[in-house]
């Protein structure tokens, strides 16, 4: 059986890595200044 699921469900429920997450950046500077990672 196949079903649509949220991208975070496999990680949250099964501990599986599910690829990557894409985020929007209005310009190249925002890629670095608005990065959620340190």
DSSP file (Angstrom, degrees, kcal/mol; ACC not computed):
  #  RESIDUE AA STRUCTURE BP1 BP2  ACC     N-H-->O    O-->H-N    N-H-->O    O-->H-N    TCO  KAPPA ALPHA  PHI   PSI    X-CA   Y-CA   Z-CA
    1    1 A X              0   0    0      0, 0.0     2,-0.4     0, 0.0     0, 0.0   0.000 360.0 360.0 360.0 134.0    0.0    0.0    0.0
    2    2 A X        +     0   0    0      2,-0.0     2,-0.3     0, 0.0     0, 0.0  -0.890 360.0 171.8-112.9 143.1    1.3    3.4   -0.9
    3    3 A X        -     0   0    0     -2,-0.4     2,-0.3     2,-0.0     0, 0.0  -0.995  36.0-106.8-148.1 152.0    0.4    6.7    0.7
    4    4 A X        +     0   0    0     -2,-0.3     2,-0.3     0, 0.0    -2,-0.0  -0.593  44.4 177.8 -76.2 137.9    1.5   10.3    0.7
    5    5 A X        -     0   0    0     -2,-0.3     2,-0.1     2,-0.0    -2,-0.0  -0.928  33.9 -93.7-138.7 162.4    3.3   11.3    3.8
    6    6 A X    >>  -     0   0    0     -2,-0.3     3,-1.0     1,-0.1     4,-0.5  -0.434  38.0-116.1 -72.6 153.2    5.0   14.4    5.2
    7    7 A X  T 34 S+     0   0    0      1,-0.2     4,-0.4     2,-0.1     3,-0.2   0.778 114.0  50.2 -61.3 -26.1    8.8   14.6    4.5
    8    8 A X  T 3> S+     0   0    0      1,-0.2     4,-2.7     2,-0.1    -1,-0.2   0.620  87.0  85.5 -89.3 -12.0    9.5   14.4    8.3
    9    9 A X  H <>>S+     0   0    0     -3,-1.0     4,-2.9     1,-0.2     5,-0.5   0.911  87.5  49.4 -60.4 -47.3    7.4   11.3    9.1
   10   10 A X  I  X>S+     0   0    0     -4,-0.5     6,-1.8     1,-0.2     4,-1.7   0.894 116.1  44.7 -59.8 -37.3   10.0    8.6    8.2
   11   11 A X  I  >5S+     0   0    0     -4,-0.4     4,-0.9     4,-0.3    -2,-0.2   0.924 117.6  43.3 -70.4 -44.8   12.6   10.4   10.4
   12   12 A X  I  <5S+     0   0    0     -4,-2.7    -2,-0.2     1,-0.2    -3,-0.2   0.898 126.5  29.0 -70.2 -41.5   10.3   11.1   13.3
   13   13 A X  I  <5S+     0   0    0     -4,-2.9    -3,-0.2    -5,-0.2    -2,-0.2   0.817 137.4  19.9 -91.8 -32.4    8.6    7.7   13.4
   14   14 A X  I  <<S-     0   0    0     -4,-1.7    -3,-0.2    -5,-0.5    -2,-0.1   0.505  93.9-120.5-117.9  -7.4   11.3    5.3   12.1
   15   15 A X     << +     0   0    0     -4,-0.9     2,-0.3    -5,-0.6    -4,-0.3   0.749  61.8 148.3  72.8  22.9   14.5    7.3   12.5
   16   16 A X        -     0   0    0     -6,-1.8     2,-0.4    -7,-0.1    -1,-0.2  -0.716  51.5-122.0 -95.0 140.9   15.2    7.1    8.7
   17   17 A X        -     0   0    0     -2,-0.3     3,-0.1    -3,-0.1    -9,-0.0  -0.661  24.4-167.0 -77.2 134.0   17.0    9.8    6.8
   18   18 A X        -     0   0    0     -2,-0.4     2,-0.4     1,-0.2    -1,-0.1  -0.278  40.3 -95.4-123.6  44.7   14.7   11.1    4.1
   19   19 A X        -     0   0    0      2,-0.0     2,-0.3     0, 0.0    -1,-0.2  -0.647  65.3 -42.7  88.1-132.8   16.9   13.1    1.8
   20   20 A X        -     0   0    0     -2,-0.4     2,-0.4    -3,-0.1     0, 0.0  -0.847  42.7-120.0-137.5 168.4   17.2   16.8    2.1
   21   21 A X        -     0   0    0     -2,-0.3     2,-0.4     2,-0.0    -2,-0.0  -0.945  21.6-146.9-116.1 134.3   15.1   19.9    2.7
   22   22 A X        -     0   0    0     -2,-0.4     2,-0.3     2,-0.0    -2,-0.0  -0.803  16.0-174.7-100.7 139.4   14.9   22.8    0.2
   23   23 A X        -     0   0    0     -2,-0.4     2,-0.3     2,-0.0    -2,-0.0  -0.958  25.4-112.0-132.3 154.5   14.5   26.4    1.3
   24   24 A X        -     0   0    0     -2,-0.3     2,-0.4     2,-0.0     3,-0.1  -0.651  26.0-172.9 -86.9 136.4   13.9   29.6   -0.7
   25   25 A X        -     0   0    0     -2,-0.3     6,-0.1     1,-0.1     3,-0.1  -0.994  18.0-151.8-128.3 124.9   16.6   32.3   -0.8
   26   26 A X  S    S-     0   0    0     -2,-0.4     2,-0.3     1,-0.1    -1,-0.1   0.751  80.9  -1.6 -69.7 -23.0   15.7   35.6   -2.5
   27   27 A X  S >> S-     0   0    0     -3,-0.1     4,-0.8     1,-0.0     3,-0.5  -0.963  81.3 -94.8-157.0 172.1   19.4   36.2   -3.4
   28   28 A X  H 3> S+     0   0    0     -2,-0.3     4,-0.7     1,-0.2     3,-0.5   0.814 119.3  59.3 -65.0 -30.3   22.8   34.5   -3.0
   29   29 A X  H >> S+     0   0    0      1,-0.2     4,-2.4     2,-0.2     3,-1.0   0.888 100.1  56.7 -64.2 -38.5   23.6   36.6    0.1
   30   30 A X  H <> S+     0   0    0     -3,-0.5     4,-1.9     1,-0.3    -1,-0.2   0.752  91.8  71.4 -66.2 -24.1   20.6   35.2    1.9
   31   31 A X  H 3< S+     0   0    0     -4,-0.8    -1,-0.3    -3,-0.5    -2,-0.2   0.891 113.7  26.2 -56.9 -38.3   21.9   31.6    1.3
   32   32 A X  H X< S+     0   0    0     -3,-1.0     3,-0.7    -4,-0.7    -2,-0.2   0.836 123.4  48.0 -95.5 -38.6   24.6   32.4    3.9
   33   33 A X  H 3< S+     0   0    0     -4,-2.4    -3,-0.2     1,-0.2    -2,-0.2   0.783 118.3  39.6 -78.0 -25.7   23.0   35.1    6.2
   34   34 A X  T 3< S+     0   0    0     -4,-1.9    -1,-0.2    -5,-0.2     2,-0.2   0.140  81.9 134.8-108.1  18.8   19.7   33.3    6.7
   35   35 A X    <   -     0   0    0     -3,-0.7    -3,-0.1     1,-0.1    -4,-0.1  -0.500  50.9-146.9 -69.4 131.5   21.1   29.8    7.0
   36   36 A X  S    S+     0   0    0     -2,-0.2     2,-0.3     2,-0.0    -1,-0.1   0.565  77.5  77.7 -76.2  -6.3   19.6   27.9    9.9
   37   37 A X              0   0    0      1,-0.1    -2,-0.1     0, 0.0     0, 0.0  -0.752 360.0 360.0-105.0 150.8   22.8   26.0   10.5
   38   38 A X              0   0    0     -2,-0.3    -1,-0.1     0, 0.0    -2,-0.0   0.392 360.0 360.0 -96.4 360.0   26.0   27.3   12.2
